[in-house]
Amino acid sequence: MIILDTQSAAMLPDIHRDPADRIIIATALLNQAQLVSLDSVFPGYEVLKGLLLNS
C-alpha cells in the first residue's frame, strides 16, 4: 500500500536523500523482496542485508 510505503520510507535512517529511492527501499522491506540496484548508497542500509543484490 502506498501510504505504508511512504510512512516506512520516512522512518528509514537518513542515509539516502532521494525520496523515490527511499520508497523503493521501504517497498522491498515491507514485501521482504529482493532488491536489485547498482546504487552505491543502498548498501549503507543495514536493514537490506540479505535482500540487496548489487553486484
N, CA, C and O atoms as CSV, one atom per row, in Angstrom:
chain,resi,resn,atom,element,x,y,z
A,1,MET,N,N,0.847,-1.175,0.000
A,1,MET,CA,C,0.000,0.000,0.000
A,1,MET,C,C,0.892,1.239,0.000
A,1,MET,O,O,1.889,1.289,0.721
A,2,ILE,N,N,0.544,2.211,-0.787
A,2,ILE,CA,C,1.384,3.396,-0.961
A,2,ILE,C,C,1.554,4.174,0.338
A,2,ILE,O,O,2.646,4.677,0.606
A,3,ILE,N,N,0.512,4.287,1.148
A,3,ILE,CA,C,0.623,5.045,2.400
A,3,ILE,C,C,1.647,4.399,3.320
A,3,ILE,O,O,2.481,5.089,3.905
A,4,LEU,N,N,1.590,3.083,3.451
A,4,LEU,CA,C,2.557,2.393,4.298
A,4,LEU,C,C,3.967,2.541,3.752
A,4,LEU,O,O,4.911,2.714,4.522
A,5,ASP,N,N,4.124,2.475,2.433
A,5,ASP,CA,C,5.448,2.621,1.839
A,5,ASP,C,C,6.035,3.993,2.134
A,5,ASP,O,O,7.212,4.098,2.479
A,6,THR,N,N,5.241,5.038,2.003
A,6,THR,CA,C,5.766,6.382,2.244
A,6,THR,C,C,6.034,6.610,3.726
A,6,THR,O,O,6.999,7.287,4.081
A,7,GLN,N,N,5.199,6.061,4.590
A,7,GLN,CA,C,5.454,6.177,6.026
A,7,GLN,C,C,6.724,5.425,6.392
A,7,GLN,O,O,7.546,5.919,7.164
A,8,SER,N,N,6.879,4.243,5.841
A,8,SER,CA,C,8.079,3.451,6.111
A,8,SER,C,C,9.317,4.144,5.556
A,8,SER,O,O,10.374,4.130,6.187
A,9,ALA,N,N,9.190,4.741,4.392
A,9,ALA,CA,C,10.319,5.457,3.793
A,9,ALA,C,C,10.740,6.626,4.675
A,9,ALA,O,O,11.930,6.903,4.823
A,10,ALA,N,N,9.774,7.299,5.251
A,10,ALA,CA,C,10.083,8.440,6.121
A,10,ALA,C,C,10.773,8.000,7.404
A,10,ALA,O,O,11.497,8.782,8.019
A,11,MET,N,N,10.555,6.758,7.811
A,11,MET,CA,C,11.139,6.263,9.058
A,11,MET,C,C,12.526,5.645,8.856
A,11,MET,O,O,13.194,5.303,9.832
A,12,LEU,N,N,12.961,5.497,7.615
A,12,LEU,CA,C,14.292,4.941,7.353
A,12,LEU,C,C,15.374,5.901,7.842
A,12,LEU,O,O,15.155,7.111,7.900
A,13,PRO,N,N,16.538,5.362,8.192
A,13,PRO,CA,C,17.652,6.253,8.537
A,13,PRO,C,C,17.946,7.194,7.369
A,13,PRO,O,O,17.752,6.826,6.211
A,14,ASP,N,N,18.400,8.372,7.663
A,14,ASP,CA,C,18.625,9.398,6.635
A,14,ASP,C,C,19.954,9.175,5.908
A,14,ASP,O,O,20.842,10.027,5.930
A,15,ILE,N,N,20.067,8.015,5.269
A,15,ILE,CA,C,21.279,7.693,4.518
A,15,ILE,C,C,21.125,8.153,3.074
A,15,ILE,O,O,22.039,8.743,2.498
A,16,HIS,N,N,19.970,7.880,2.504
A,16,HIS,CA,C,19.701,8.237,1.103
A,16,HIS,C,C,18.747,9.419,1.084
A,16,HIS,O,O,17.694,9.380,1.720
A,17,ARG,N,N,19.105,10.454,0.370
A,17,ARG,CA,C,18.298,11.670,0.367
A,17,ARG,C,C,17.231,11.676,-0.732
A,17,ARG,O,O,16.334,12.519,-0.711
A,18,ASP,N,N,17.316,10.755,-1.682
A,18,ASP,CA,C,16.346,10.704,-2.778
A,18,ASP,C,C,15.071,10.016,-2.294
A,18,ASP,O,O,15.098,8.829,-1.969
A,19,PRO,N,N,13.952,10.746,-2.242
A,19,PRO,CA,C,12.717,10.149,-1.722
A,19,PRO,C,C,12.225,8.958,-2.542
A,19,PRO,O,O,11.650,8.026,-1.980
A,20,ALA,N,N,12.435,8.969,-3.839
A,20,ALA,CA,C,11.996,7.839,-4.667
A,20,ALA,C,C,12.782,6.578,-4.301
A,20,ALA,O,O,12.212,5.490,-4.220
A,21,ASP,N,N,14.068,6.724,-4.084
A,21,ASP,CA,C,14.879,5.570,-3.694
A,21,ASP,C,C,14.501,5.076,-2.307
A,21,ASP,O,O,14.534,3.873,-2.049
A,22,ARG,N,N,14.147,5.978,-1.422
A,22,ARG,CA,C,13.719,5.579,-0.079
A,22,ARG,C,C,12.407,4.787,-0.148
A,22,ARG,O,O,12.206,3.850,0.624
A,23,ILE,N,N,11.523,5.161,-1.064
A,23,ILE,CA,C,10.270,4.413,-1.245
A,23,ILE,C,C,10.565,3.029,-1.822
A,23,ILE,O,O,9.932,2.048,-1.433
A,24,ILE,N,N,11.516,2.945,-2.739
A,24,ILE,CA,C,11.912,1.645,-3.291
A,24,ILE,C,C,12.437,0.743,-2.176
A,24,ILE,O,O,12.075,-0.431,-2.102
A,25,ILE,N,N,13.280,1.285,-1.320
A,25,ILE,CA,C,13.835,0.511,-0.205
A,25,ILE,C,C,12.722,0.064,0.739
A,25,ILE,O,O,12.670,-1.100,1.135
A,26,ALA,N,N,11.842,0.981,1.095
A,26,ALA,CA,C,10.742,0.655,2.010
A,26,ALA,C,C,9.834,-0.417,1.419
A,26,ALA,O,O,9.378,-1.306,2.139
A,27,THR,N,N,9.569,-0.344,0.131
A,27,THR,CA,C,8.713,-1.332,-0.528
A,27,THR,C,C,9.360,-2.714,-0.479
A,27,THR,O,O,8.690,-3.708,-0.200
A,28,ALA,N,N,10.651,-2.773,-0.749
A,28,ALA,CA,C,11.357,-4.055,-0.680
A,28,ALA,C,C,11.305,-4.619,0.738
A,28,ALA,O,O,11.095,-5.817,0.924
A,29,LEU,N,N,11.493,-3.768,1.722
A,29,LEU,CA,C,11.463,-4.227,3.114
A,29,LEU,C,C,10.079,-4.725,3.515
A,29,LEU,O,O,9.951,-5.786,4.125
A,30,LEU,N,N,9.051,-3.965,3.174
A,30,LEU,CA,C,7.688,-4.349,3.553
A,30,LEU,C,C,7.254,-5.661,2.912
A,30,LEU,O,O,6.475,-6.421,3.488
A,31,ASN,N,N,7.769,-5.914,1.712
A,31,ASN,CA,C,7.392,-7.126,0.988
A,31,ASN,C,C,8.427,-8.237,1.121
A,31,ASN,O,O,8.267,-9.313,0.543
A,32,GLN,N,N,9.491,-7.976,1.884
A,32,GLN,CA,C,10.590,-8.933,2.018
A,32,GLN,C,C,11.021,-9.444,0.649
A,32,GLN,O,O,11.230,-10.639,0.444
A,33,ALA,N,N,11.148,-8.493,-0.285
A,33,ALA,CA,C,11.514,-8.814,-1.662
A,33,ALA,C,C,12.976,-8.470,-1.902
A,33,ALA,O,O,13.505,-7.518,-1.326
A,34,GLN,N,N,13.619,-9.247,-2.751
A,34,GLN,CA,C,14.984,-8.910,-3.112
A,34,GLN,C,C,14.977,-7.633,-3.938
A,34,GLN,O,O,14.079,-7.393,-4.744
A,35,LEU,N,N,15.994,-6.831,-3.718
A,35,LEU,CA,C,16.123,-5.547,-4.394
A,35,LEU,C,C,17.403,-5.576,-5.219
A,35,LEU,O,O,18.485,-5.836,-4.694
A,36,VAL,N,N,17.271,-5.311,-6.505
A,36,VAL,CA,C,18.425,-5.271,-7.396
A,36,VAL,C,C,18.703,-3.814,-7.721
A,36,VAL,O,O,17.855,-3.118,-8.280
A,37,SER,N,N,19.896,-3.360,-7.365
A,37,SER,CA,C,20.252,-1.964,-7.614
A,37,SER,C,C,21.761,-1.807,-7.652
A,37,SER,O,O,22.490,-2.491,-6.934
A,38,LEU,N,N,22.214,-0.906,-8.492
A,38,LEU,CA,C,23.629,-0.552,-8.522
A,38,LEU,C,C,23.886,0.743,-7.753
A,38,LEU,O,O,25.004,1.260,-7.756
A,39,ASP,N,N,22.860,1.260,-7.102
A,39,ASP,CA,C,23.001,2.483,-6.318
A,39,ASP,C,C,24.022,2.245,-5.208
A,39,ASP,O,O,23.873,1.324,-4.404
A,40,SER,N,N,25.044,3.068,-5.170
A,40,SER,CA,C,26.132,2.870,-4.203
A,40,SER,C,C,25.737,3.208,-2.768
A,40,SER,O,O,26.472,2.882,-1.836
A,41,VAL,N,N,24.598,3.850,-2.579
A,41,VAL,CA,C,24.163,4.243,-1.239
A,41,VAL,C,C,23.345,3.132,-0.565
A,41,VAL,O,O,23.338,3.034,0.662
A,42,PHE,N,N,22.671,2.313,-1.338
A,42,PHE,CA,C,21.796,1.277,-0.782
A,42,PHE,C,C,22.496,0.350,0.215
A,42,PHE,O,O,21.894,0.008,1.233
A,43,PRO,N,N,23.734,-0.070,-0.031
A,43,PRO,CA,C,24.383,-0.958,0.942
A,43,PRO,C,C,24.562,-0.329,2.333
A,43,PRO,O,O,24.835,-1.042,3.299
A,44,GLY,N,N,24.413,0.967,2.438
A,44,GLY,CA,C,24.506,1.633,3.731
A,44,GLY,C,C,23.343,1.316,4.656
A,44,GLY,O,O,23.414,1.576,5.857
A,45,TYR,N,N,22.290,0.765,4.115
A,45,TYR,CA,C,21.121,0.389,4.913
A,45,TYR,C,C,21.296,-1.033,5.427
A,45,TYR,O,O,21.146,-1.994,4.673
A,46,GLU,N,N,21.608,-1.162,6.695
A,46,GLU,CA,C,21.788,-2.478,7.315
A,46,GLU,C,C,20.542,-3.347,7.162
A,46,GLU,O,O,20.648,-4.569,7.056
A,47,VAL,N,N,19.369,-2.726,7.150
A,47,VAL,CA,C,18.112,-3.479,7.064
A,47,VAL,C,C,17.955,-4.200,5.728
A,47,VAL,O,O,17.097,-5.072,5.594
A,48,LEU,N,N,18.773,-3.844,4.741
A,48,LEU,CA,C,18.695,-4.501,3.435
A,48,LEU,C,C,19.584,-5.740,3.343
A,48,LEU,O,O,19.605,-6.413,2.312
A,49,LYS,N,N,20.314,-6.043,4.408
A,49,LYS,CA,C,21.183,-7.230,4.386
A,49,LYS,C,C,20.356,-8.457,4.025
A,49,LYS,O,O,19.321,-8.724,4.635
A,50,GLY,N,N,20.819,-9.190,3.039
A,50,GLY,CA,C,20.127,-10.386,2.593
A,50,GLY,C,C,19.072,-10.125,1.530
A,50,GLY,O,O,18.611,-11.058,0.873
A,51,LEU,N,N,18.686,-8.869,1.356
A,51,LEU,CA,C,17.688,-8.533,0.337
A,51,LEU,C,C,18.301,-7.814,-0.862
A,51,LEU,O,O,17.730,-7.824,-1.953
A,52,LEU,N,N,19.458,-7.193,-0.664
A,52,LEU,CA,C,20.051,-6.352,-1.706
A,52,LEU,C,C,21.007,-7.152,-2.580
A,52,LEU,O,O,21.943,-7.784,-2.091
A,53,LEU,N,N,20.754,-7.109,-3.871
A,53,LEU,CA,C,21.663,-7.676,-4.868
A,53,LEU,C,C,22.236,-6.492,-5.633
A,53,LEU,O,O,21.514,-5.806,-6.358
A,54,ASN,N,N,23.524,-6.254,-5.472
A,54,ASN,CA,C,24.088,-5.050,-6.086
A,54,ASN,C,C,25.403,-5.290,-6.810
A,54,ASN,O,O,26.197,-4.364,-6.973
A,55,SER,N,N,25.638,-6.500,-7.238
A,55,SER,CA,C,26.888,-6.718,-7.974
A,55,SER,C,C,26.624,-7.359,-9.308
A,55,SER,O,O,27.560,-7.617,-10.065
